[in-house]
């Protein structure tokens, strides 16, 4: 195993973009094999090759730029997914949006009819929690 550590020294390695490329390649391979589509399978192979190129590359600055570009697109999507998961697990609070500025407001459940003041625009609205 020491030879692998020596081989990977100074190389970029695996990051979330590499994982995303592997997942996309696996999905394309699966769909291509089910429907017997050779072009889809070839695209998956190109994606795998690019993923391996990124992992074994010694040009770390270029790989970091690629990762930053990926995170510009994936970051907001990842944040929305994480926020929805947190809201689904929160059983003690309700979430409302201010009708004026669309700011999300978190209030406790089971209090009855409440008057909510938006912290951003100070708009007052009434909700039943």
Secondary structure, DSSP 8 states (H G I E B T S, - for coil): -HHHHHHHTTS----HHHHHHHHHHHHHHHHHHHTT-HHHHHHHHHHHHHHHHHHH-S-HHHHHHHHHHHHHHHHHHHHHHHHHHHHHH--SEEEEE-TTT--EEEEESSS-EEEEE-TTT--EEEEE-
